[in-house]
Amino acid sequence: MKYNPFRKRRKIFITDDVQRRINVKLGIGVIGTLIILLVLPRGKLVALGLLYVLLNIDYVIDFTEGLQARHLSSFKDLVIRIVVRHQLYRVLIRSIVRQARYYQLLGNIDVIRVPFINCYVSNGNGQFTGQIEVEQLPELENVFNEPDMIATLNSAFRNMTKNLRITDAQMSRSGNSVVLTLENVNIDSQLKVINGNDIPIYDKYHVELDKGHYFDWNKQYHCLVSGKTGSGKTTLMKYLISIASGTGEWHITVIDPKKSELSRIEEKLGVAVAYEQDEMIELLRKVVSDLSSMESYHREHPTEALVPHLIVVDELAAWKEMVPKTESAEIDGCLKQIALLGRELNFHLLVGIQQANARNISTEIREQFSERILLGNSELRDRKFLFPDITDSDLKLDPTKFEGLAGKDDGTPERIIAPFVRMDLIKYINR
């Protein structure tokens, strides 16, 4: 975050004696201004106004830079940026003051700093989207990791525009600011997962995507999740794994070739994880071997209940690119066998890919995925690959981050809102 050297840092005063002195000065200033308005002619008033601006040029710079005035496209953008910035300052200052008053028990604190805030929110196609950059101060350390803070800000923003909310809070690359991403999402239908109690576990097969859409592993069998980087694909997969893990009845196998978040899942009884190249193919072979053994056992004991197995493969295309063609073909063969036999033996596939096309996953295997989910902005060919019968009107949905399409193999895909997650799902799975 770069700052103009003339951009003045705001401060707030929290002790009563300091606040009293400020109020006295403010009162004198108001009275003096009224006297000047009554005495001086209009021309001198203009000159006085210009002089005031010059004397407070640092505040003018802070205001114009904070609103990114050089990048405004409409008056509506200016208004929303002023309001968003004001609401953010109001909530942050309240949090800072609360912390400062607590620390006053340890020492005398008269003045605390207020962060610089840059607002990039704009209106496009009738919806507000954008980012807010907040300077990282010691007073704000970890404040955006608190679920209550995000919820408070979203509540304040919702009073301005119906569905405007913070969907992500990340530290900038430089490390000196926090970047808040704002999107228009359907808050009323979105599930909010703030802690483990918010994970909807009704039975071991039921999966709720949002308040209007769900699927059942007993009916859909296998699930394919597609989405570009940043679309929320991995978060949704962690959410689906969390539901299975939360029931305590699933055997879970995780293969993560990119060694990303899913590789943090710990191995334990009923959970197997692989992310090294030689280990991944061995684990997949073991799943196929277990599947064959289960088939033989089930033939001899047809009335005995089958333990559900969830086989998770993230970034399938990346895995296939890492290995020789013979091993890539073996991966496809194993997945096909699991997809075909798993329906009867309670083995379920959860596969994640960035781009849905025949190169990354064959059409024959795709047909075995009864539940298909596409998150985020996507190419027309990706939609057509996942949902061959999709109509032109459906293609105009243009989903944004956390929004997507979900469809079963027997119907037209519908728009969904992926769960809003503000907890570490990996810790929940490893509990």
LINSUL-V100755 format. One line per field, one symbol per residue. ss: DSSP state (H for helix, E for strand, - for the rest). psi: psi as a letter, one per 40 degrees, with the letter a starting at -180 (. if undefined). Layout:
# LINSUL-V100755
ss = ???
psi = ???
This chain:
# LINSUL-V100755
ss = ----------EEE--HHHHHHHHHHHHHHHHHHHHHHHH--HHHHHHHHHHHHHH-HHHHHHHHHH--HHH---HHHHHHHHHHHHHHHHHHHHHHHHHHHHH-------EEE---EEE--EEE--EEEEEEEEE--HHH--HHH-HHHHHHHHHHHH-----EEEEEEEE-----EEEEEEEE-------EE--HHH-------EEEEE--EEEEHHHH--EEEEE-----HHHHHHHHHHHHHHH---EEEEEE----HHHH---E--EEEE--HHHHHHHHHHHHHHHHHHHHHHHH--------EEEEEE-HHHHHHH--HHHHHHHHHHHHHHHHHHHHH-EEEEEEE---------HHHH----EEEEE----HHHHHHH-----HHHH-------EEEEEE-----EEEE--EE---HHHHH--
psi = hihheehhhiiiheiddddddddddddddddddddddddiiddddddddddddddfddddddddddefdefheiddddddddddddddddddddddddddddeddeihhdhiihiihhhehihhfeihiaihhhhhiddehedeehddddddddddddedidehiheihihiddeeihhhhhihigddehihgdideehhhdieehhhdaeehiihdddecihhhiiiheeedddddddddddddddeeihhhhhgdefaddeehihahehhhheiddddddddddddddddddddddddgdehihhhhhhhhifdddddddiidddddddddddddddddddeefhhhhhhidhhidddhiddddeehdhhhhiahiidddddddgdeiidddeedgiaheiahhiieeihiihihiihhfigddddde.
